[in-house]
Amino acid sequence: MNRNAMDETESRVLWNDRKRILGMPISFTRYSVEEDRLLTQKGLFKTEVDEILLYRILDIKLVKTLGQKLFGVGTITLYTADSNQPTFEVKNIKHPDKVRRFLSRIVEQCREEKRVQGREMFGVAGGAATRSTFADLDGDGIPD
């Protein structure tokens, strides 16, 4: 793939930050949100990149401990419909309340664009979906 083709496929970064230590961005963990995914890049000598598609996020939780409050940071935990990574933490970021609201809005927007509803992902977050007592076993549209 030539360089111009790679540039065209790259998404625009909407938000980015670093994991902070004592409120200062001195770690080697970087977070970014593109139009349809959240990326975490960790490491200095060996770099590891984790990615979550935004429409697969089911729930968002914000925690600010006393120490985090003193340094103006917080941790956001994302609960996802990904069986390999059911939780995804964005640790010690500045302005965590604003980031949580931003993520909530962009997750809903991605779901609307892909026409994904919560019930389509129901049962996915815990691994394999469990079969309901009232399932349509014969395919006639009526639960047996």
N, C-alpha and C positions, 0 to 999 in steps of 0.2 A: 504494500500500500504506500503510495507516495505521500509526502508531507502535507500537500494541500488537501488530500482526501481525509487524512487524519484530523486536520484542523476543522474541517466541516462537520465531522462527527462528534467533536467534543462539545459538551454541554456548557452552558453559561453558569458560573458559580453565583448563587444567590446569597450565600452566607458562609463565612468561614471563621474559625477560631482555633486556638490551641488549648490543650489541657494546661491548667495553671497550677503552679506550686507557690503557695503563700500569695496568691493573687497575681503572680507574675508569669507570663507565657514563656517559661524556660524549659519546657519538656519537649520531647520528640514525638508527641502525639498531636496530630492535626485533624480537625473535623471540617467538613464542608458539605453544603447542600447544593446540589445541582437541580435542574428543573424537575427531575423525576427520581432522584436517588440521594441517599445520605452516605457519605464516604468517611471512613476513619483510616488514617495513614499513621502507622506506628513504626518507630525505630530510627536508628542513625546508620549503623553498618548494615543491618539486614532490615529491609522495609517490608512491612505487611500491610496490605490494603484490604479492608472489609467494606462491603457495600450492601445496602438495604434499599430495595425499591420502596418508594414512599407509599404507594397504594397498599402495600402489605403490612403497614403499621396498624395495629388494632387499638392500642391504647398508649397514652403518654402519662408519665408520672414525674413530678419534680420534687426533689428533696434538697433542703438546705439545712445542714447542721449548723450548730452555733459557730464553729470555726469557719465554715463556708460563708456564713452571714458576715462575720467580721472582715473577711477579705473580698466580699462582694461577688461570690461565685456560687454555683450550685451544680447538681448532677441531675440530668434528665435520663430516665429509663424508658426505653421504647419496648413495648410488648408487640411482637410481630407474628405473622402467619407463616414464618419460615421455620421448618422443623429442625434445620441445622443450627439456627441462631434465634431461639424464641425470645431472648431479651438482648437489648443492644444499649449500652450505656454511653452517654456523652458526659464525661466527668469534668468537674471543676471548670465550667465555662463562665464567662462574664455575662451579665444581663440574662440570667436563666429564665426569668418570667417572660421577657420579650421573645426569647428563642422558643419557649414552649408554645406560646400563642402563634408564632410564625409557623412552627412545625404543624400545629393543629390545622391551621388554615390551608397550608400547602398539601397536607395529606388528604384533606377533604377535596381539594381541587383536583388532585391526581386521581382519586377514586371516581369523581364525576366525569373526568375526561375519558377514563377507561371503562366507565359504566359498571363499576364494581360496587356491590352492596355488601354490607356487613354479613348478611346471611349467607352469601356465597363463600365466605371464608370461615364460617362457623364450624368449629370442630377441627380446623387446621392447626390452630395455635398449640394444641396439646399433642400434636403428632397425628396419628391416623384418626380419621373421623369415626365416631361410633355410630352404628346403625340404630335408627329409631325403632321403637316398638311398632309404630305404625309406618311401615315402609311399603312402597309400591313394588312388590316383588315380581308381579307378572307384566308390568309395563302398561296397564290399561288406564293409568291416570288416577286410580282410586286406591288409597292405602288399604292394605289387607289387614 
